[in-house]
Amino acid sequence: MTDACSAHVALVDSGVKRDHPHVADGDVTFGPTIAPDGRAVDEPQLDLLGHGTATCAAILDLAPATRVTSIRVFHDVADCPYENVLRGLELAIVMEPDLVNLGLGTASIQWRDRLEAIVAQAVDVGVRIVAPASFRGLPSWPGCLPGVEGVLVDPDCPRERPRGEERDGRHFWFASPWPRELPGLSRERNLHGDSFAVANVVGYLARSLATERDASG
């Protein structure tokens, strides 16, 4: 059973390989899978890409007691209709977790209105969405929107200590783009990038939440 002081994270990604040694001891449960046609289905999750599992491992490495609910939107390729990502995000917010780990965004302005509505819903119920604030030098939605914990990459930032900073009247997080160290694999060959900067911020925030709750009794 998860400690009542621990944080709950909804992970919108490619699923989680539950028996992987880096997540096997964690409190990880499966939420819905968004099928390629956009339907939300309940089915055993298979992480065919490894990205969701690596993201989950990065969070649990920083905050081991965190309860993670996996929502699968990617299947055998790291691409899907953005509508499916939005559907996964909406279902995550309905669960009312403390944090939503959304390791990707979009630079397309066409989704702004819908994302603003989703963010407003999250803020109303006290859910904090963590997402990249930029994509190849362009603003990335929803991470660049007010009400979202926007993340920017800083390769020199320690993994376990993201840095909060005010910029243009908004608070942003600067975080390492590296996941946890994997034995036998050099850092340069490992998965890395904006999505792992997001995971590192989520792990940091989850750990901070647990510490605050423990202190308050």
C-alpha positions in Angstrom: 0.0 0.0 0.0 1.2 3.5 -0.9 2.1 5.8 2.0 -0.7 8.3 2.5 1.9 11.1 2.3 3.1 10.1 -1.1 2.2 11.8 -4.4 0.1 10.5 -7.2 1.4 11.0 -10.8 -0.5 10.3 -14.0 1.9 9.4 -16.7 0.7 10.0 -20.3 3.2 8.1 -22.5 3.8 4.7 -24.2 2.8 2.5 -21.3 5.0 0.9 -18.6 6.7 -2.5 -18.6 5.6 -3.4 -15.1 8.2 -6.1 -14.5 11.2 -4.0 -15.6 13.7 -4.0 -12.7 13.8 -0.2 -12.5 10.0 0.0 -11.9 9.1 -3.5 -10.5 9.3 -2.3 -6.8 7.2 0.8 -7.5 3.5 1.4 -7.0 2.6 1.4 -10.7 -1.0 0.8 -12.0 -2.5 0.8 -15.4 -5.1 3.4 -16.4 -6.7 3.4 -19.9 -5.0 2.9 -23.2 -6.0 5.3 -26.0 -6.4 3.1 -29.1 -5.2 4.4 -32.5 -8.8 5.2 -33.4 -9.1 7.4 -30.2 -11.2 5.0 -28.1 -10.3 4.6 -24.4 -9.9 0.9 -23.7 -8.9 -1.1 -20.7 -6.3 -3.7 -21.7 -2.9 -4.9 -20.5 -0.3 -2.4 -21.3 2.8 -3.3 -23.4 5.5 -0.7 -23.6 6.8 -1.4 -27.1 9.0 1.8 -27.2 10.5 1.7 -23.7 10.0 5.4 -23.3 7.2 5.3 -20.8 9.1 2.7 -18.7 12.2 4.9 -18.7 10.2 7.9 -17.8 8.5 6.0 -14.9 11.9 4.8 -13.7 13.2 8.4 -13.7 10.3 9.5 -11.5 10.6 6.6 -9.1 14.3 7.0 -8.8 13.8 10.5 -7.4 10.6 9.8 -5.5 10.3 6.0 -4.8 7.1 6.2 -2.9 5.2 7.9 -5.7 2.0 6.2 -7.0 2.1 6.2 -10.8 -0.9 5.6 -13.0 0.1 4.9 -16.6 -2.1 6.1 -19.5 -0.9 4.7 -22.8 -1.2 6.9 -25.9 1.7 5.6 -28.0 1.9 2.1 -29.4 4.6 0.8 -31.8 5.8 4.2 -32.9 6.5 7.5 -31.0 3.7 9.2 -32.9 -0.1 9.4 -32.8 -2.9 11.8 -33.6 -2.6 14.7 -31.2 -6.3 14.3 -30.4 -5.3 11.0 -28.7 -2.8 12.8 -26.5 -5.5 15.3 -25.6 -7.8 12.5 -24.7 -5.2 10.9 -22.5 -4.6 14.2 -20.8 -8.3 14.7 -20.2 -8.6 11.2 -18.7 -5.6 11.9 -16.5 -7.2 15.0 -15.0 -10.4 13.2 -14.2 -8.3 11.0 -11.9 -7.3 14.1 -10.0 -3.7 13.1 -9.4 -1.3 15.6 -7.9 0.8 15.8 -11.1 0.4 14.9 -14.7 3.6 13.9 -16.5 3.2 15.0 -20.2 6.6 14.6 -21.8 5.6 16.0 -25.1 3.8 19.0 -26.5 2.9 20.6 -29.8 4.1 23.8 -31.6 0.9 24.0 -33.6 -1.3 26.9 -32.6 -4.4 25.0 -33.7 -4.6 23.2 -30.4 -4.2 26.2 -28.1 -7.9 26.8 -27.3 -8.5 23.1 -26.5 -5.4 23.0 -24.4 -6.3 26.2 -22.5 -9.7 24.6 -21.6 -8.0 21.4 -20.4 -5.5 23.4 -18.3 -8.3 25.4 -16.8 -10.0 22.2 -15.8 -6.8 20.9 -14.2 -6.3 24.2 -12.3 -9.9 24.0 -11.0 -9.3 20.6 -9.4 -5.8 21.3 -8.2 -3.9 19.1 -10.8 -0.5 20.3 -11.9 0.4 19.5 -15.5 4.2 19.3 -16.1 5.2 19.6 -19.8 7.9 21.0 -22.1 7.7 24.7 -22.6 9.6 24.7 -25.9 10.1 22.6 -29.0 13.1 23.2 -31.3 13.2 26.8 -30.2 9.4 27.4 -30.6 6.8 27.7 -27.8 5.4 24.3 -27.0 1.8 23.8 -25.9 0.6 23.3 -23.2 3.9 23.8 -21.4 4.1 27.5 -22.3 0.6 28.2 -21.0 -0.1 29.9 -17.7 -1.2 27.3 -15.2 1.2 24.7 -16.4 4.6 23.8 -14.9 6.6 24.5 -18.0 10.0 22.9 -18.3 13.1 24.0 -20.2 16.3 21.9 -20.6 19.5 22.8 -18.8 22.2 20.1 -19.3 24.2 21.5 -16.4 21.4 21.2 -13.9 21.8 18.3 -11.4 19.1 15.7 -12.1 17.8 15.7 -8.6 17.6 19.5 -8.3 15.7 21.3 -11.1 15.9 25.0 -10.8 12.8 27.3 -10.7 13.2 30.7 -12.4 11.0 33.6 -13.3 11.1 34.5 -17.0 8.9 37.0 -18.8 6.6 37.2 -15.8 6.2 33.4 -15.6 7.7 30.6 -13.5 9.6 27.9 -15.4 11.6 24.9 -14.4 15.1 24.3 -15.8 16.0 20.6 -15.6 18.5 18.0 -16.7 17.5 16.1 -19.9 19.0 12.9 -18.6 17.2 10.0 -17.0 18.7 7.8 -14.3 22.0 6.2 -15.0 21.7 2.8 -16.6 24.5 0.3 -15.9 26.6 -0.6 -18.9 25.2 2.2 -21.0 27.0 5.5 -21.5 25.0 8.7 -20.9 25.4 9.8 -24.5 23.8 6.7 -25.8 20.9 6.8 -23.4 17.4 8.2 -24.0 17.5 11.8 -23.2 15.8 15.1 -24.0 12.8 17.4 -23.1 10.7 14.5 -21.9 13.2 13.4 -19.3 13.7 17.0 -18.1 9.9 16.8 -17.5 10.2 13.5 -15.6 13.0 14.9 -13.4 10.8 17.9 -12.5 7.9 15.5 -11.8 10.1 13.3 -9.5 11.4 16.4 -7.7 7.9 17.8 -7.2 6.5 14.4 -6.1 9.3 14.1 -3.5 8.7 17.6 -2.3 4.9 17.0 -1.9 5.6 13.8 0.1 8.0 15.7 2.4 5.5 18.5 2.9 2.7 16.1 3.7 4.9 14.1 6.1 5.9 17.3 7.9 2.3 18.4 8.3 1.3 15.0 9.8 
